[in-house]
């Protein structure tokens, strides 16, 4: 439910939200869990039976607690929308998620900062996925065309026995500005995780991604994957780490960086650490230009080089 005094602010954020691929009408449905944040104000929220939603306003942001009871299956995605409409300032968002034993939920998070010229958004999400529970967290960002947005996003997740977790981060439709992403996942017995980031850099954008999988439980498994398309004079530094700490744990890390432009600077560092002889870790990393064979195939069908490149990249970042 949207508070009447924030109706105009909600509409401005909703417009940007829909530009990023969301459906703002979902925030108004009574059967969907949602929370809308503008600056340090909570301008709308709703919840359903079995989901406990609390929030408080901070001096420069908000803090949110979301707890799902054991055995609850959330049919519709939980919607989180964080916006900041001013060109300058700082926003801090602290999120605490607790997914009860045997529960299932998908989160769709959209962060929209359309006017940022000197703006910093800092987010820390601490999440516990209970035994036999399932959680998907999909985070999409829309930044300003000026490149004046700095985002520092940290995801700390613990997945209990036989739990399943996915964390997907996307920033592909607008300028990045400066982006620092850190994902840290700890997995207990037979738990699994898939963490993935996709970023399209333009002009002088700057990116750092640090992903870690801690395979602490027997039979745990995880994948950490990063895809970056870097153009112009952008820079990127990617570090993917996996720790095989338990027998029969399996981990795979993968980084693909596609570059276009003579001033691009990118680097990737895969790190594997094994503490148990029965653990199995693998990695794959590549840096290079767009696949020439794919390019030639598309150009033979009538596309020019720019159109062919754009189509290939869109397929990679979809």
C-alpha positions, 0 to 999 in steps of 0.5 A: 500500500502506497502512502498518499503523501508519497504518491508522486514520488512513487510514480517517479520511481515506478516509471524508472522501475518499469524501464528496467523491466519491472511491473510497478502494478505488482506493488499494489497487489494485496497478494504480493510481498513488496517494499518500496524505498525512496532515499531513507523513506519507506513509501510503501509495503505489503505482506502476506500470511507466513511472511513477517516484514519489518523496516525502519528508517535510518538517517541516510537509508533503511533497514529491513527484516524479512522472515518467512515461516517454515514450510511456506511456499511463496507463489508470487515473487517478493518485490523489493524496489529501492530508488533515489531520485536526487543527483547527489547524496548517500543511501544505505540499505541493510537487509536481513532475510531469513528463509524458514526450513522447507520454505520456497521464495523468489525475490526480485529486487530493482535499484533505480538511480536515474539522476545520480551525478555524485551519489553512493548506494551501499547495500548489505544483505545478510541471508539465511536459507534454512534446511531444505529451503529454496531461495532465488534473489534476482537483483537488477540495477538502473543507473544514470547516464552520467556515470555518477553513481557508485554502488557497493553491494555486499551479499552474505549468505548461509545455506543450511543442510540441503538448502538451495540458493541462487543470487543473480546480479544484473547491470546491463542496460545503463552506465555502471559508474563505479560498482563494487560487488561482493558475494560470500556464500557458506554451504552446509551438508548437501547445500547448493548455490549458484551465484552469477553477475552480468555487467555491461561497461561503457565509457570510463565505468569501473567494476570490481567483483569478488565472489566466494564459495565456501563449501563447508559441508559434505556433498555441498556444491556451488557455481560462481559465474561472471560475465562482463562486456567492457567497452571504451575506456572501462576497467574491470577486476574480477576475483572468483574464489572457491574453498573445498572444505569438506569431502565430496564438495564440488565447486566451479568458478567461471569468468568471461570478459569480452572487450571492445576498445583499445583503452579497456583494462580488464583482469580476472583471477580464479582462486581455488583452495582445497582443505579436503582430499575428496573435494573437487574444484574447477575453474574456467576463465577467458578474456577476448573479443567477440567470437569471430565465427558468430560475427561472420555468421550474423554478418552473412545474414545482412547485419553490419559489424555493430549490429552483429556485436550488439546481438551477440552481447545481448545474448550473453547478458540476457 
